[in-house]
Amino acid sequence: MWDVVEQGNYIAFDEAGNEIPKAHWNEEQKQRFMLNSKAQNALMCALSEKEYTKVHSFKSVKQMWDTLVLTYEGSLEVKRNKLSLLACKYELFEMEENVFIQTMFGRFQTIVNELSFLGRS
């Protein structure tokens, strides 16, 4: 099912590369095509009402997923800016006065986790 989310709807092609009409699909091809609906249903059930309204009109689960990724992760430029800001926070990190070690460590761990999430160790 994840292939449908990443690659888009399944469309059957013959050996020559021509699209096969749905009426001529075999059972396996029909099952693979239905994965889009299953993935779409699973994603819709997991979304909040606010997120649902952003993507409910899309026909493809790939379109839905790409929209959610862009909304919550941002574009490549946004990721670069986040990385730059987090790297700066990491480099300038120091303990503040009158702060418990646990609080300081939590703040530091948040920065490290965010960097890791964006692919930087």
C-alpha positions, 0 to 999 in steps of 0.5 A: 500500500505504501507504494501507492502513497509514494508512487501514485495510483496503479495503472496497468500497462501491456508489454508495449507500454500501452495502458490497458483499459480497466475492463481488461484488467485481471484480478491482480491488477484490480486488487493493486488499483484498489490499494489507492482507495484503501490507503486513502481511507486509512489516511482519512481516518487518521486525520483531524478535521482541520487536516481532512479539509485540506485533502478531502477533495484529492482523488489520489492518496499520493496528492493527499500525502504530498500536500500533508508533507509540504504542510508539515515538513515544508519545502527544501528551502524551509528545511535548510533554514530550519537546519541552519537555525537549529545548528546555530542553537546547538553551537550557541547552547549553554546552561541558563542561570537558575535552571535545573539540569533536567530542564537544560537537558530537555532543551538540548535533547529537543534541539538534537532530536529536531536536527536528527529528524532533518537528517543531521547528526 
